[in-house]
Amino acid sequence: MSPKTSRSDGKAGAKEWALTPARVGVLLLAVLTLIFIFENTDSTEIRLLIPLVTMPLWVALLATAAIGALCGAFFMRRRG
């Protein structure tokens, strides 16, 4: 093997999981989002197309965040 492809230090995947400023920013944003969601625990009425349902606001916020994350992950995979 050439020196560029062989690794003798045992750190083959170390660079893949390094903390970059972008990853720190995403983690910080995720923590702030969860804090915002769990601070809003009052019940609220939400119209889901036709029915009017009463649910805790944190459930609606968490569901919206999860749907947004899934859509973002889907479009990032299709782009790459």
HTML snippet that shows the backbone in 3Dmol.js (N, CA, C, O; Angstrom):
<script src="https://3Dmol.org/build/3Dmol-min.js"></script>
<div id="view" style="width:600px;height:400px;position:relative"></div>
<script>
const pdb = `
ATOM      1  N   MET A   1       0.828  -1.185   0.000  1.00  0.00           N
ATOM      2  CA  MET A   1       0.000   0.000   0.000  1.00  0.00           C
ATOM      3  C   MET A   1       0.871   1.245   0.000  1.00  0.00           C
ATOM      4  O   MET A   1       1.994   1.234   0.502  1.00  0.00           O
ATOM      5  N   SER A   2       0.354   2.285  -0.552  1.00  0.00           N
ATOM      6  CA  SER A   2       1.096   3.535  -0.547  1.00  0.00           C
ATOM      7  C   SER A   2       0.968   4.195   0.828  1.00  0.00           C
ATOM      8  O   SER A   2       0.022   3.901   1.558  1.00  0.00           O
ATOM      9  N   PRO A   3       1.887   5.068   1.190  1.00  0.00           N
ATOM     10  CA  PRO A   3       1.813   5.722   2.500  1.00  0.00           C
ATOM     11  C   PRO A   3       0.566   6.561   2.687  1.00  0.00           C
ATOM     12  O   PRO A   3       0.136   6.779   3.820  1.00  0.00           O
ATOM     13  N   LYS A   4      -0.019   7.033   1.608  1.00  0.00           N
ATOM     14  CA  LYS A   4      -1.209   7.875   1.737  1.00  0.00           C
ATOM     15  C   LYS A   4      -2.442   7.076   2.149  1.00  0.00           C
ATOM     16  O   LYS A   4      -3.335   7.614   2.803  1.00  0.00           O
ATOM     17  N   THR A   5      -2.500   5.805   1.776  1.00  0.00           N
ATOM     18  CA  THR A   5      -3.696   5.015   2.069  1.00  0.00           C
ATOM     19  C   THR A   5      -3.542   4.139   3.301  1.00  0.00           C
ATOM     20  O   THR A   5      -4.547   3.677   3.842  1.00  0.00           O
ATOM     21  N   SER A   6      -2.331   3.895   3.763  1.00  0.00           N
ATOM     22  CA  SER A   6      -2.189   3.035   4.933  1.00  0.00           C
ATOM     23  C   SER A   6      -2.193   3.886   6.199  1.00  0.00           C
ATOM     24  O   SER A   6      -1.668   5.000   6.230  1.00  0.00           O
ATOM     25  N   ARG A   7      -2.800   3.326   7.236  1.00  0.00           N
ATOM     26  CA  ARG A   7      -2.862   4.017   8.520  1.00  0.00           C
ATOM     27  C   ARG A   7      -2.356   3.067   9.580  1.00  0.00           C
ATOM     28  O   ARG A   7      -2.912   1.986   9.776  1.00  0.00           O
ATOM     29  N   SER A   8      -1.316   3.466  10.255  1.00  0.00           N
ATOM     30  CA  SER A   8      -0.769   2.622  11.308  1.00  0.00           C
ATOM     31  C   SER A   8      -1.090   3.158  12.698  1.00  0.00           C
ATOM     32  O   SER A   8      -0.782   2.507  13.696  1.00  0.00           O
ATOM     33  N   ASP A   9      -1.708   4.341  12.777  1.00  0.00           N
ATOM     34  CA  ASP A   9      -1.975   4.923  14.092  1.00  0.00           C
ATOM     35  C   ASP A   9      -3.309   4.484  14.685  1.00  0.00           C
ATOM     36  O   ASP A   9      -3.596   4.825  15.833  1.00  0.00           O
ATOM     37  N   GLY A  10      -4.135   3.742  13.950  1.00  0.00           N
ATOM     38  CA  GLY A  10      -5.403   3.248  14.471  1.00  0.00           C
ATOM     39  C   GLY A  10      -6.488   4.285  14.557  1.00  0.00           C
ATOM     40  O   GLY A  10      -7.511   4.033  15.194  1.00  0.00           O
ATOM     41  N   LYS A  11      -6.322   5.430  13.954  1.00  0.00           N
ATOM     42  CA  LYS A  11      -7.312   6.502  14.019  1.00  0.00           C
ATOM     43  C   LYS A  11      -7.944   6.715  12.654  1.00  0.00           C
ATOM     44  O   LYS A  11      -7.973   7.839  12.154  1.00  0.00           O
ATOM     45  N   ALA A  12      -8.445   5.662  12.055  1.00  0.00           N
ATOM     46  CA  ALA A  12      -8.993   5.743  10.702  1.00  0.00           C
ATOM     47  C   ALA A  12     -10.212   6.659  10.637  1.00  0.00           C
ATOM     48  O   ALA A  12     -10.349   7.411   9.671  1.00  0.00           O
ATOM     49  N   GLY A  13     -11.097   6.624  11.624  1.00  0.00           N
ATOM     50  CA  GLY A  13     -12.311   7.427  11.582  1.00  0.00           C
ATOM     51  C   GLY A  13     -12.283   8.631  12.490  1.00  0.00           C
ATOM     52  O   GLY A  13     -13.320   9.261  12.700  1.00  0.00           O
ATOM     53  N   ALA A  14     -11.131   8.973  13.037  1.00  0.00           N
ATOM     54  CA  ALA A  14     -11.065  10.073  14.003  1.00  0.00           C
ATOM     55  C   ALA A  14     -11.424  11.407  13.376  1.00  0.00           C
ATOM     56  O   ALA A  14     -12.092  12.227  14.006  1.00  0.00           O
ATOM     57  N   LYS A  15     -10.993  11.635  12.153  1.00  0.00           N
ATOM     58  CA  LYS A  15     -11.268  12.922  11.518  1.00  0.00           C
ATOM     59  C   LYS A  15     -12.747  13.076  11.153  1.00  0.00           C
ATOM     60  O   LYS A  15     -13.259  14.195  11.111  1.00  0.00           O
ATOM     61  N   GLU A  16     -13.427  11.975  10.893  1.00  0.00           N
ATOM     62  CA  GLU A  16     -14.842  12.037  10.531  1.00  0.00           C
ATOM     63  C   GLU A  16     -15.700  12.583  11.670  1.00  0.00           C
ATOM     64  O   GLU A  16     -16.715  13.230  11.408  1.00  0.00           O
ATOM     65  N   TRP A  17     -15.326  12.344  12.917  1.00  0.00           N
ATOM     66  CA  TRP A  17     -16.139  12.747  14.053  1.00  0.00           C
ATOM     67  C   TRP A  17     -15.563  13.943  14.794  1.00  0.00           C
ATOM     68  O   TRP A  17     -15.926  14.187  15.945  1.00  0.00           O
ATOM     69  N   ALA A  18     -14.686  14.681  14.167  1.00  0.00           N
ATOM     70  CA  ALA A  18     -14.106  15.858  14.809  1.00  0.00           C
ATOM     71  C   ALA A  18     -15.176  16.937  14.991  1.00  0.00           C
ATOM     72  O   ALA A  18     -16.076  17.082  14.163  1.00  0.00           O
ATOM     73  N   LEU A  19     -15.062  17.687  16.086  1.00  0.00           N
ATOM     74  CA  LEU A  19     -16.003  18.779  16.328  1.00  0.00           C
ATOM     75  C   LEU A  19     -15.593  19.974  15.477  1.00  0.00           C
ATOM     76  O   LEU A  19     -14.542  20.578  15.689  1.00  0.00           O
ATOM     77  N   THR A  20     -16.435  20.296  14.526  1.00  0.00           N
ATOM     78  CA  THR A  20     -16.207  21.460  13.680  1.00  0.00           C
ATOM     79  C   THR A  20     -17.121  22.578  14.160  1.00  0.00           C
ATOM     80  O   THR A  20     -18.082  22.312  14.882  1.00  0.00           O
ATOM     81  N   PRO A  21     -16.851  23.809  13.783  1.00  0.00           N
ATOM     82  CA  PRO A  21     -17.756  24.906  14.179  1.00  0.00           C
ATOM     83  C   PRO A  21     -19.200  24.676  13.717  1.00  0.00           C
ATOM     84  O   PRO A  21     -20.140  25.049  14.418  1.00  0.00           O
ATOM     85  N   ALA A  22     -19.377  24.069  12.551  1.00  0.00           N
ATOM     86  CA  ALA A  22     -20.733  23.808  12.059  1.00  0.00           C
ATOM     87  C   ALA A  22     -21.447  22.795  12.948  1.00  0.00           C
ATOM     88  O   ALA A  22     -22.625  22.965  13.261  1.00  0.00           O
ATOM     89  N   ARG A  23     -20.736  21.735  13.358  1.00  0.00           N
ATOM     90  CA  ARG A  23     -21.355  20.726  14.225  1.00  0.00           C
ATOM     91  C   ARG A  23     -21.668  21.291  15.601  1.00  0.00           C
ATOM     92  O   ARG A  23     -22.703  20.967  16.182  1.00  0.00           O
ATOM     93  N   VAL A  24     -20.794  22.125  16.124  1.00  0.00           N
ATOM     94  CA  VAL A  24     -21.054  22.769  17.413  1.00  0.00           C
ATOM     95  C   VAL A  24     -22.283  23.663  17.297  1.00  0.00           C
ATOM     96  O   VAL A  24     -23.121  23.686  18.198  1.00  0.00           O
ATOM     97  N   GLY A  25     -22.395  24.400  16.191  1.00  0.00           N
ATOM     98  CA  GLY A  25     -23.559  25.261  15.975  1.00  0.00           C
ATOM     99  C   GLY A  25     -24.853  24.472  15.889  1.00  0.00           C
ATOM    100  O   GLY A  25     -25.870  24.879  16.451  1.00  0.00           O
ATOM    101  N   VAL A  26     -24.819  23.344  15.188  1.00  0.00           N
ATOM    102  CA  VAL A  26     -26.016  22.508  15.063  1.00  0.00           C
ATOM    103  C   VAL A  26     -26.397  21.928  16.422  1.00  0.00           C
ATOM    104  O   VAL A  26     -27.576  21.900  16.776  1.00  0.00           O
ATOM    105  N   LEU A  27     -25.410  21.465  17.184  1.00  0.00           N
ATOM    106  CA  LEU A  27     -25.702  20.937  18.524  1.00  0.00           C
ATOM    107  C   LEU A  27     -26.287  22.013  19.429  1.00  0.00           C
ATOM    108  O   LEU A  27     -27.239  21.754  20.166  1.00  0.00           O
ATOM    109  N   LEU A  28     -25.730  23.210  19.381  1.00  0.00           N
ATOM    110  CA  LEU A  28     -26.247  24.316  20.182  1.00  0.00           C
ATOM    111  C   LEU A  28     -27.679  24.659  19.779  1.00  0.00           C
ATOM    112  O   LEU A  28     -28.533  24.881  20.637  1.00  0.00           O
ATOM    113  N   LEU A  29     -27.937  24.701  18.485  1.00  0.00           N
ATOM    114  CA  LEU A  29     -29.290  24.981  17.997  1.00  0.00           C
ATOM    115  C   LEU A  29     -30.266  23.894  18.429  1.00  0.00           C
ATOM    116  O   LEU A  29     -31.403  24.197  18.788  1.00  0.00           O
ATOM    117  N   ALA A  30     -29.842  22.638  18.399  1.00  0.00           N
ATOM    118  CA  ALA A  30     -30.709  21.533  18.828  1.00  0.00           C
ATOM    119  C   ALA A  30     -31.026  21.639  20.315  1.00  0.00           C
ATOM    120  O   ALA A  30     -32.167  21.419  20.719  1.00  0.00           O
ATOM    121  N   VAL A  31     -30.039  21.971  21.128  1.00  0.00           N
ATOM    122  CA  VAL A  31     -30.267  22.116  22.574  1.00  0.00           C
ATOM    123  C   VAL A  31     -31.219  23.279  22.855  1.00  0.00           C
ATOM    124  O   VAL A  31     -32.134  23.152  23.668  1.00  0.00           O
ATOM    125  N   LEU A  32     -31.003  24.405  22.185  1.00  0.00           N
ATOM    126  CA  LEU A  32     -31.897  25.554  22.373  1.00  0.00           C
ATOM    127  C   LEU A  32     -33.323  25.241  21.924  1.00  0.00           C
ATOM    128  O   LEU A  32     -34.285  25.682  22.553  1.00  0.00           O
ATOM    129  N   THR A  33     -33.459  24.485  20.841  1.00  0.00           N
ATOM    130  CA  THR A  33     -34.784  24.078  20.362  1.00  0.00           C
ATOM    131  C   THR A  33     -35.478  23.209  21.395  1.00  0.00           C
ATOM    132  O   THR A  33     -36.660  23.405  21.678  1.00  0.00           O
ATOM    133  N   LEU A  34     -34.754  22.247  21.960  1.00  0.00           N
ATOM    134  CA  LEU A  34     -35.361  21.383  22.978  1.00  0.00           C
ATOM    135  C   LEU A  34     -35.731  22.167  24.230  1.00  0.00           C
ATOM    136  O   LEU A  34     -36.776  21.908  24.825  1.00  0.00           O
ATOM    137  N   ILE A  35     -34.907  23.111  24.639  1.00  0.00           N
ATOM    138  CA  ILE A  35     -35.245  23.952  25.792  1.00  0.00           C
ATOM    139  C   ILE A  35     -36.513  24.743  25.512  1.00  0.00           C
ATOM    140  O   ILE A  35     -37.393  24.827  26.369  1.00  0.00           O
ATOM    141  N   PHE A  36     -36.617  25.329  24.314  1.00  0.00           N
ATOM    142  CA  PHE A  36     -37.816  26.091  23.943  1.00  0.00           C
ATOM    143  C   PHE A  36     -39.045  25.206  23.949  1.00  0.00           C
ATOM    144  O   PHE A  36     -40.099  25.602  24.446  1.00  0.00           O
ATOM    145  N   ILE A  37     -38.914  24.006  23.399  1.00  0.00           N
ATOM    146  CA  ILE A  37     -40.060  23.096  23.323  1.00  0.00           C
ATOM    147  C   ILE A  37     -40.543  22.716  24.715  1.00  0.00           C
ATOM    148  O   ILE A  37     -41.742  22.773  24.990  1.00  0.00           O
ATOM    149  N   PHE A  38     -39.621  22.327  25.599  1.00  0.00           N
ATOM    150  CA  PHE A  38     -40.042  21.834  26.912  1.00  0.00           C
ATOM    151  C   PHE A  38     -40.372  22.942  27.903  1.00  0.00           C
ATOM    152  O   PHE A  38     -40.878  22.656  28.988  1.00  0.00           O
ATOM    153  N   GLU A  39     -40.100  24.191  27.563  1.00  0.00           N
ATOM    154  CA  GLU A  39     -40.560  25.313  28.377  1.00  0.00           C
ATOM    155  C   GLU A  39     -42.019  25.650  28.071  1.00  0.00           C
ATOM    156  O   GLU A  39     -42.681  26.291  28.887  1.00  0.00           O
ATOM    157  N   ASN A  40     -42.522  25.238  26.934  1.00  0.00           N
ATOM    158  CA  ASN A  40     -43.902  25.513  26.522  1.00  0.00           C
ATOM    159  C   ASN A  40     -44.744  24.264  26.750  1.00  0.00           C
ATOM    160  O   ASN A  40     -44.956  23.471  25.833  1.00  0.00           O
ATOM    161  N   THR A  41     -45.220  24.098  27.975  1.00  0.00           N
ATOM    162  CA  THR A  41     -45.940  22.876  28.337  1.00  0.00           C
ATOM    163  C   THR A  41     -47.445  23.065  28.459  1.00  0.00           C
ATOM    164  O   THR A  41     -48.160  22.101  28.732  1.00  0.00           O
ATOM    165  N   ASP A  42     -47.941  24.272  28.265  1.00  0.00           N
ATOM    166  CA  ASP A  42     -49.384  24.498  28.378  1.00  0.00           C
ATOM    167  C   ASP A  42     -50.125  23.781  27.253  1.00  0.00           C
ATOM    168  O   ASP A  42     -49.569  23.522  26.186  1.00  0.00           O
ATOM    169  N   SER A  43     -51.398  23.467  27.518  1.00  0.00           N
ATOM    170  CA  SER A  43     -52.239  22.872  26.479  1.00  0.00           C
ATOM    171  C   SER A  43     -52.743  23.957  25.550  1.00  0.00           C
ATOM    172  O   SER A  43     -52.950  25.100  25.958  1.00  0.00           O
ATOM    173  N   THR A  44     -52.936  23.585  24.300  1.00  0.00           N
ATOM    174  CA  THR A  44     -53.420  24.536  23.311  1.00  0.00           C
ATOM    175  C   THR A  44     -54.312  23.816  22.314  1.00  0.00           C
ATOM    176  O   THR A  44     -54.221  22.600  22.146  1.00  0.00           O
ATOM    177  N   GLU A  45     -55.167  24.574  21.660  1.00  0.00           N
ATOM    178  CA  GLU A  45     -56.023  24.001  20.626  1.00  0.00           C
ATOM    179  C   GLU A  45     -55.345  24.181  19.273  1.00  0.00           C
ATOM    180  O   GLU A  45     -54.885  25.271  18.931  1.00  0.00           O
ATOM    181  N   ILE A  46     -55.292  23.102  18.519  1.00  0.00           N
ATOM    182  CA  ILE A  46     -54.640  23.119  17.212  1.00  0.00           C
ATOM    183  C   ILE A  46     -55.589  22.500  16.202  1.00  0.00           C
ATOM    184  O   ILE A  46     -56.187  21.453  16.451  1.00  0.00           O
ATOM    185  N   ARG A  47     -55.718  23.156  15.065  1.00  0.00           N
ATOM    186  CA  ARG A  47     -56.557  22.611  14.001  1.00  0.00           C
ATOM    187  C   ARG A  47     -55.684  21.774  13.086  1.00  0.00           C
ATOM    188  O   ARG A  47     -54.764  22.290  12.452  1.00  0.00           O
ATOM    189  N   LEU A  48     -55.973  20.474  13.017  1.00  0.00           N
ATOM    190  CA  LEU A  48     -55.272  19.551  12.133  1.00  0.00           C
ATOM    191  C   LEU A  48     -56.178  19.270  10.941  1.00  0.00           C
ATOM    192  O   LEU A  48     -56.996  18.350  10.966  1.00  0.00           O
ATOM    193  N   LEU A  49     -56.018  20.076   9.901  1.00  0.00           N
ATOM    194  CA  LEU A  49     -56.851  20.054   8.698  1.00  0.00           C
ATOM    195  C   LEU A  49     -58.310  20.308   9.059  1.00  0.00           C
ATOM    196  O   LEU A  49     -58.782  21.432   8.894  1.00  0.00           O
ATOM    197  N   ILE A  50     -59.034  19.316   9.539  1.00  0.00           N
ATOM    198  CA  ILE A  50     -60.442  19.531   9.856  1.00  0.00           C
ATOM    199  C   ILE A  50     -60.697  19.497  11.366  1.00  0.00           C
ATOM    200  O   ILE A  50     -61.334  20.415  11.882  1.00  0.00           O
ATOM    201  N   PRO A  51     -60.226  18.475  12.098  1.00  0.00           N
ATOM    202  CA  PRO A  51     -60.579  18.434  13.525  1.00  0.00           C
ATOM    203  C   PRO A  51     -59.803  19.449  14.347  1.00  0.00           C
ATOM    204  O   PRO A  51     -58.677  19.814  14.008  1.00  0.00           O
ATOM    205  N   LEU A  52     -60.410  19.892  15.414  1.00  0.00           N
ATOM    206  CA  LEU A  52     -59.763  20.785  16.378  1.00  0.00           C
ATOM    207  C   LEU A  52     -59.386  19.924  17.582  1.00  0.00           C
ATOM    208  O   LEU A  52     -60.257  19.358  18.242  1.00  0.00           O
ATOM    209  N   VAL A  53     -58.077  19.827  17.866  1.00  0.00           N
ATOM    210  CA  VAL A  53     -57.612  18.977  18.961  1.00  0.00           C
ATOM    211  C   VAL A  53     -56.938  19.838  20.017  1.00  0.00           C
ATOM    212  O   VAL A  53     -56.360  20.883  19.717  1.00  0.00           O
ATOM    213  N   THR A  54     -57.024  19.378  21.258  1.00  0.00           N
ATOM    214  CA  THR A  54     -56.322  20.023  22.358  1.00  0.00           C
ATOM    215  C   THR A  54     -55.170  19.114  22.756  1.00  0.00           C
ATOM    216  O   THR A  54     -55.371  17.940  23.069  1.00  0.00           O
ATOM    217  N   MET A  55     -53.971  19.662  22.741  1.00  0.00           N
ATOM    218  CA  MET A  55     -52.783  18.880  23.095  1.00  0.00           C
ATOM    219  C   MET A  55     -51.775  19.803  23.739  1.00  0.00           C
ATOM    220  O   MET A  55     -51.863  21.022  23.589  1.00  0.00           O
ATOM    221  N   PRO A  56     -50.811  19.234  24.461  1.00  0.00           N
ATOM    222  CA  PRO A  56     -49.746  20.078  25.001  1.00  0.00           C
ATOM    223  C   PRO A  56     -48.952  20.728  23.862  1.00  0.00           C
ATOM    224  O   PRO A  56     -48.666  20.090  22.849  1.00  0.00           O
ATOM    225  N   LEU A  57     -48.610  21.974  24.039  1.00  0.00           N
ATOM    226  CA  LEU A  57     -47.889  22.700  23.002  1.00  0.00           C
ATOM    227  C   LEU A  57     -46.545  22.055  22.702  1.00  0.00           C
ATOM    228  O   LEU A  57     -46.084  22.096  21.561  1.00  0.00           O
ATOM    229  N   TRP A  58     -45.899  21.451  23.721  1.00  0.00           N
ATOM    230  CA  TRP A  58     -44.595  20.843  23.483  1.00  0.00           C
ATOM    231  C   TRP A  58     -44.690  19.671  22.514  1.00  0.00           C
ATOM    232  O   TRP A  58     -43.743  19.409  21.773  1.00  0.00           O
ATOM    233  N   VAL A  59     -45.816  18.964  22.507  1.00  0.00           N
ATOM    234  CA  VAL A  59     -45.991  17.847  21.563  1.00  0.00           C
ATOM    235  C   VAL A  59     -46.056  18.381  20.130  1.00  0.00           C
ATOM    236  O   VAL A  59     -45.430  17.830  19.224  1.00  0.00           O
ATOM    237  N   ALA A  60     -46.810  19.445  19.941  1.00  0.00           N
ATOM    238  CA  ALA A  60     -46.920  20.037  18.606  1.00  0.00           C
ATOM    239  C   ALA A  60     -45.574  20.596  18.136  1.00  0.00           C
ATOM    240  O   ALA A  60     -45.197  20.417  16.977  1.00  0.00           O
ATOM    241  N   LEU A  61     -44.851  21.270  19.033  1.00  0.00           N
ATOM    242  CA  LEU A  61     -43.547  21.818  18.667  1.00  0.00           C
ATOM    243  C   LEU A  61     -42.540  20.718  18.362  1.00  0.00           C
ATOM    244  O   LEU A  61     -41.777  20.828  17.402  1.00  0.00           O
ATOM    245  N   LEU A  62     -42.528  19.659  19.169  1.00  0.00           N
ATOM    246  CA  LEU A  62     -41.604  18.556  18.951  1.00  0.00           C
ATOM    247  C   LEU A  62     -41.911  17.827  17.642  1.00  0.00           C
ATOM    248  O   LEU A  62     -40.998  17.453  16.906  1.00  0.00           O
ATOM    249  N   ALA A  63     -43.196  17.628  17.358  1.00  0.00           N
ATOM    250  CA  ALA A  63     -43.581  16.979  16.105  1.00  0.00           C
ATOM    251  C   ALA A  63     -43.172  17.834  14.907  1.00  0.00           C
ATOM    252  O   ALA A  63     -42.687  17.305  13.907  1.00  0.00           O
ATOM    253  N   THR A  64     -43.362  19.142  14.999  1.00  0.00           N
ATOM    254  CA  THR A  64     -42.969  20.035  13.917  1.00  0.00           C
ATOM    255  C   THR A  64     -41.457  20.020  13.708  1.00  0.00           C
ATOM    256  O   THR A  64     -40.988  20.005  12.571  1.00  0.00           O
ATOM    257  N   ALA A  65     -40.693  20.023  14.802  1.00  0.00           N
ATOM    258  CA  ALA A  65     -39.232  19.973  14.699  1.00  0.00           C
ATOM    259  C   ALA A  65     -38.775  18.651  14.090  1.00  0.00           C
ATOM    260  O   ALA A  65     -37.850  18.634  13.277  1.00  0.00           O
ATOM    261  N   ALA A  66     -39.406  17.552  14.470  1.00  0.00           N
ATOM    262  CA  ALA A  66     -39.032  16.243  13.925  1.00  0.00           C
ATOM    263  C   ALA A  66     -39.344  16.162  12.434  1.00  0.00           C
ATOM    264  O   ALA A  66     -38.545  15.635  11.660  1.00  0.00           O
ATOM    265  N   ILE A  67     -40.492  16.678  12.033  1.00  0.00           N
ATOM    266  CA  ILE A  67     -40.844  16.681  10.607  1.00  0.00           C
ATOM    267  C   ILE A  67     -39.856  17.536   9.825  1.00  0.00           C
ATOM    268  O   ILE A  67     -39.428  17.152   8.737  1.00  0.00           O
ATOM    269  N   GLY A  68     -39.497  18.681  10.365  1.00  0.00           N
ATOM    270  CA  GLY A  68     -38.515  19.541   9.708  1.00  0.00           C
ATOM    271  C   GLY A  68     -37.151  18.875   9.580  1.00  0.00           C
ATOM    272  O   GLY A  68     -36.495  18.988   8.545  1.00  0.00           O
ATOM    273  N   ALA A  69     -36.723  18.175  10.642  1.00  0.00           N
ATOM    274  CA  ALA A  69     -35.439  17.477  10.601  1.00  0.00           C
ATOM    275  C   ALA A  69     -35.456  16.350   9.574  1.00  0.00           C
ATOM    276  O   ALA A  69     -34.482  16.152   8.848  1.00  0.00           O
ATOM    277  N   LEU A  70     -36.559  15.616   9.515  1.00  0.00           N
ATOM    278  CA  LEU A  70     -36.673  14.542   8.529  1.00  0.00           C
ATOM    279  C   LEU A  70     -36.653  15.085   7.104  1.00  0.00           C
ATOM    280  O   LEU A  70     -36.002  14.512   6.230  1.00  0.00           O
ATOM    281  N   CYS A  71     -37.353  16.173   6.867  1.00  0.00           N
ATOM    282  CA  CYS A  71     -37.345  16.783   5.528  1.00  0.00           C
ATOM    283  C   CYS A  71     -35.946  17.285   5.176  1.00  0.00           C
ATOM    284  O   CYS A  71     -35.493  17.101   4.046  1.00  0.00           O
ATOM    285  N   GLY A  72     -35.263  17.910   6.120  1.00  0.00           N
ATOM    286  CA  GLY A  72     -33.907  18.381   5.874  1.00  0.00           C
ATOM    287  C   GLY A  72     -32.957  17.247   5.574  1.00  0.00           C
ATOM    288  O   GLY A  72     -32.139  17.349   4.660  1.00  0.00           O
ATOM    289  N   ALA A  73     -33.051  16.148   6.339  1.00  0.00           N
ATOM    290  CA  ALA A  73     -32.190  14.988   6.104  1.00  0.00           C
ATOM    291  C   ALA A  73     -32.491  14.364   4.733  1.00  0.00           C
ATOM    292  O   ALA A  73     -31.572  13.959   4.022  1.00  0.00           O
ATOM    293  N   PHE A  74     -33.759  14.289   4.367  1.00  0.00           N
ATOM    294  CA  PHE A  74     -34.139  13.714   3.074  1.00  0.00           C
ATOM    295  C   PHE A  74     -33.553  14.521   1.918  1.00  0.00           C
ATOM    296  O   PHE A  74     -32.998  13.946   0.982  1.00  0.00           O
ATOM    297  N   PHE A  75     -33.671  15.843   1.975  1.00  0.00           N
ATOM    298  CA  PHE A  75     -33.184  16.671   0.870  1.00  0.00           C
ATOM    299  C   PHE A  75     -31.665  16.749   0.841  1.00  0.00           C
ATOM    300  O   PHE A  75     -31.085  16.917  -0.232  1.00  0.00           O
ATOM    301  N   MET A  76     -31.005  16.633   1.992  1.00  0.00           N
ATOM    302  CA  MET A  76     -29.529  16.635   1.991  1.00  0.00           C
ATOM    303  C   MET A  76     -28.996  15.342   1.388  1.00  0.00           C
ATOM    304  O   MET A  76     -27.982  15.363   0.691  1.00  0.00           O
ATOM    305  N   ARG A  77     -29.659  14.221   1.642  1.00  0.00           N
ATOM    306  CA  ARG A  77     -29.224  12.949   1.055  1.00  0.00           C
ATOM    307  C   ARG A  77     -29.448  12.933  -0.447  1.00  0.00           C
ATOM    308  O   ARG A  77     -28.633  12.378  -1.184  1.00  0.00           O
ATOM    309  N   ARG A  78     -30.526  13.525  -0.912  1.00  0.00           N
ATOM    310  CA  ARG A  78     -30.806  13.531  -2.357  1.00  0.00           C
ATOM    311  C   ARG A  78     -29.846  14.450  -3.081  1.00  0.00           C
ATOM    312  O   ARG A  78     -29.530  14.211  -4.247  1.00  0.00           O
ATOM    313  N   ARG A  79     -29.373  15.499  -2.419  1.00  0.00           N
ATOM    314  CA  ARG A  79     -28.469  16.451  -3.053  1.00  0.00           C
ATOM    315  C   ARG A  79     -27.073  15.858  -3.178  1.00  0.00           C
ATOM    316  O   ARG A  79     -26.395  16.091  -4.179  1.00  0.00           O
ATOM    317  N   GLY A  80     -26.634  15.103  -2.191  1.00  0.00           N
ATOM    318  CA  GLY A  80     -25.265  14.599  -2.145  1.00  0.00           C
ATOM    319  C   GLY A  80     -25.021  13.389  -2.905  1.00  0.00           C
ATOM    320  O   GLY A  80     -23.896  12.889  -2.926  1.00  0.00           O
TER     321      GLY A  80
END
`;
const viewer = $3Dmol.createViewer("view");
viewer.addModel(pdb, "pdb");
viewer.setStyle({}, {cartoon: {color: "spectrum"}});
viewer.zoomTo();
viewer.render();
</script>
